[in-house]
Amino acid sequence: MNRISVIIAIALVAASCSSSRSDPKRIAVARAGDAFLYLDELPKLIQPGTSQADSTALIHNYINRWAKKEFIFRKAEENLSPELMNEIYSQIEETRSSLVIYQYQRQMMLERMDTVISESEMESYYNENQASFVLGSNIIKALFIKLPVETPDLARIRSLARSSEQNDLQELESVCYQFAEKFDDFNEQWVPFDRLWVELPVEIQNEESFLRRTTFYEATDSLNMYYITIRDYRLRSTAAPFEYVREDIKRIIWNNRRLEFIQNLENSIYNDALKENGFTIFNN
């Protein structure tokens, strides 16, 4: 017997003892006091291949849980003070109002708000608010390589890693593809320095001093060689590069635009109501 058959069988039994106060257009599955559970309210409980006995048990268990919840709810309603019930209803209405407004604002934003943020707009915002984008940590543009110590021709790899020539870098990538445990240029993007130095077998005591005097660094342990080529760096407490905070700026502009849109929407609706004499303050 499939899920629908089992549910309808239960519904027919339940319907035989149901009150006439149930919705005649819907199939009542169970009644708890004055509350009815309808067939269309049952979730999909039964998976294909479930036996008739298991299907019936699953549905009965769901109905029993529903009934218990309804009885507890009714008992709570009867025993809570009117003041507390009024507070609950007020909270429910406030939540309902907030959800309806949120969904309407969201719908209007999807339909009417300009969501395109140009590169020039982001750059302008950055230039006008550069003092707000101060680095909290040191950042770098770098190349990181980790190779087993037995890798052949390490001297050649070291030379390629220090080069800025495109052909050399292509050769380096090819070699590292064969031998390296890690090879990362971070897509030539800015990354926090500590993301890189945690990979090293030695601790960097003074990051700022290290970055000021180092363009290429190598270290070794019993298993691996480590090469770092530092292309560029910025120190903490200095202005963050535009590329590093680009996505942050995009989110800020979008959020500012969203807030402005919502404010304008609210003002427009309010002003329309005033024009239609839909708002009155009574002086009692």
Buried (B, 14 or more C-beta within 10 A) or exposed (E): BEBEEBBBBBBEEBBEEBEEEBEEEEBBBBBBEEBBBBBEEBEEBBEEEBEEEEBBBBBEEBBEEBBEEBEEEBEEEEEEEEEEEEEEEEEEEEEEEEEEEEEEBEEEBEEEBEEEBEEEBBEEBBEEEEEBBEBEEBBBBBBBBBBEEEBEEBEEBBEBBBBEEEEBBEBBBEBBEEBBBEBBBBEEEBBBBEBBBEBBEEEBEEBEEBBEEEEEBBBBEEEBBBBBBBEEBBBBEEBBBBEBBBEBBBEBBEEEBBEEBBEEBEEEEEEEEEEEEEEEEEEE
